[in-house]
Amino acid sequence: MARYMEALTIERGGFLIKVPESWWEFDVRPESRDDSIRRMVTERVEQHPELAQYRDTYTAFLQKAAAEAWKSGALYCGCMADTFGGATPITASVTVSIVGGRTRDGAPLSTDPAAIAAGLASKEAKKEGDSWRKVTTVDLPGVGPAARTFGIEDIVVPDDALNRTVRAVLMQTFIPVPGQEGKAALVAGSSQVLDLADSFFDIFDAITSTFRFTG
């Protein structure tokens, strides 16, 4: 997956982040995302005809990622979908959101990385194949300390009446927003390709390390 590390800089209101240039980015708004995704898939297939057999798989994955990004309030959603010469498409996504909360008495929640980490639960796998989560703090270049979770987690499917879950490689990094009490930028990377968990942890860490606040 080395060729995916050629960087493309994405700028939004208040932040920038670099992602591999081969990743997909599209409008996540419900009224326009499906047409945007179909156009992008068509363009990619025209550039790489060997991907034609995966057109429907790519389209479905990107539409699902866009819908989940919109529901989470994401300001940015980037996705990768490729086969790398194999028989099964490899997919992943990275989103950036602004999150925050308040205590019961109305005070903003602390965005101190140590405090955030203390409030996040770790989970150990009791046997091989179980889900797990580690909680830590990291020092991001040009940004400073941030709280982070990473692991193999069972994520509840949005708007599912049966509360079904999907298992995914997941990394979440909470970065305090300067000058905005109680606000943090959440950079979340996920993939359902569990066999490549370590590779995706490295990729998600590399992408998150490019995050910068602007303005």
WODASUL-V191424 format. One record per helix or strand of 3 or more residues. SS is the DSSP state (H for helix, E for strand). FROM is the first residue (numbers start at 1). TO is the last residue. If there is no record, write none. Layout:
ss->SS from->FROM to->TO
ss->SS from->FROM to->TO
This chain:
ss->H from->2 to->5
ss->E from->7 to->12
ss->E from->15 to->20
ss->H from->33 to->47
ss->H from->49 to->71
ss->E from->76 to->82
ss->E from->90 to->100
ss->H from->113 to->118
ss->E from->132 to->140
ss->E from->144 to->156
ss->E from->165 to->176
ss->E from->183 to->191
ss->H from->194 to->208
